[in-house]
Amino acid sequence: TEMTLMSQLSSEYIVRMVARLAHDTIATELAEHGSLLDLQDALEFEGKAISSEHITTMVLQVQLALNEVWNLGYVHDDVAERNVLVFRYGEDPAHTLVKLGDLGEARPSKNVQSDVEKLLQMNLRLRKEWEEHVHRQEQKLQALPILQIPPKQMSSAN
């Protein structure tokens, strides 16, 4: 079960269970920025996107979390942005911290191919969004009018 697996995992990149509640319900640590989907929505609202450097950091952290799950003989089987929780996010990608959550779909298996494929798909979706964001920013810059000042006026302004 999810509770059993979570109690065996100690990776800093996996959401920690803080309490067992009634009816097989668990309480986990709180992610300041919500899920990766929540962060994407918030950044999009501000006209921003997750940078390529941030994506690299995040995917590496999810990979390290998956390694621990796999070492226990399980696959996560639901690797997606909604299950990656963002604990720290800022300008410096080195200070970013994401953790893999929702182990409810995890199952015993030695075949990690489905997890690897889902991680790669997530990586590609994030990078595509970043590229689209960069393209939109470039289009905005190209749409700006260029102010041309004749050389004579420039020298008299000094």
N, C-alpha and C positions, 0 to 999 in steps of 0.2 A: 504494500500500500504506500501511498504518498508519505504518510507520517513515518513509516519505518525507514523508507529510503532517505528522507530529509534528516532523520536523526543520525544516519550513518555518514552523511556528507559533511565535510569541513572546509570546503573551498571558500575563499573569500569572494568568489564570483558566483556563488549560489545563495539565493535568498535563504536566510535562516528562519527556522521556526522558533517563535518565542513562547508559544503556549499551545497546549492541546485543549480544545474546547469540546463541548458535548456533540454527539452525533457525527463523529469523524470530521469535525471542523478544526481547522488550525488557524492560529494567528501568526503572521510573519512580520518581520521588520518592515518599516515604512520607507518607501522610496520617495525622496523629496520631489522628483520630477515625474513620478508616475511611470508608465510604461514607455517604451521607445516610441510607440504610436502617439502617446500623449505629447512627448517632446517634439516629435515631428509636427504635430498640429500646432503647438504653441509657436514653434519657430516659423512655420508657414504663415501664421497670423501676423508675425512681425516682419514678413518678407525675407526670411532667412531659411537656411537649410543646414543639416548636419554636414560638416566638412569632410572631405576625403580622409584627412588625418584622424578626425574623431571616429569615423567609420572603421578605420584600420584598428584603432585601439579597442573599440567595442567588440568587433568580430573576434579579435584575439582573446579578449576576456571571456566571451561566450565559449570559444573553443577550449579554453582552460577549464571552464566549468563542465563542459561536455566530457572532457578527458576523465574527470573524476567520476562522473556518472558511468562512463564506459568501463572504467577500472573496477567498478563494483559489479560488472556484468549486466548492466541495464542500458537501454537506449531511452532518451527523453521522449522522442516521437512526436513532439509538438513545438519544434523550434520555430519561433516567429516573433515579430516585433512586439506583439501583445504580451509575450511571456519574457521579455527582456526588460528588467526594471532599472531605471536610471537614478542612481543615488547621488552622483556628482556630475555636473556638466558646466563647463565654462569655456573661456577663450582658449586655455591651454589644454590640448588633448591629453597631455600626461596626467592631468588631474581628474580625468573622467573616470567614473566608476559605474559599471553596469553589472547586474547580477541576473543569472538565469533563474526563473521561477516556474511555478505551475508544473510540478512533477506528477500531476494526476494521470497523465497518459503514459508515464514511464512503464516499461515492461522489461522483464528479463530477456536478454538477447545478446548474442556475440556479434550480430551483424549491425554495424553502426552506419551502414550506407544511407539509410533514410535520414538520419540526423545530419550527416555530412551534406547530403543534397539540400536539405532544408536550410542549413547554415549558408551554403553557397547561394541559394535563391534569395535569402534575406540580404546577403551582402550585395548581390546584384541589384535588388530593388532599391537599397539605400544609395548605392553609387549612381543609379539612373536618376534618382530624385536630385542628388547633388549636381549632376551634369545638367539637368533641366534647369535647376536654379541658376547655375553659372550662365547658361545660355540666356535666360530671361534677364539677368543683370547686364549682360553684354548688349542685348537688344535695347534696354533702357538707356544705356550709355550712348549707343549709336543714334538714338532718337533725340538726344539733347541737341539744341541748336548750338552751333559754334560761333562764338563772338569773335569777329575779326576786327582788330584795331589797326588802322593804317600806321606804318612806322613813324610818320611825322607826329602823330598824336601821342605815341608811346614815348618819344624822346621829350616832348614838351611836358609830359606828366611827371617826369623825373626831375 
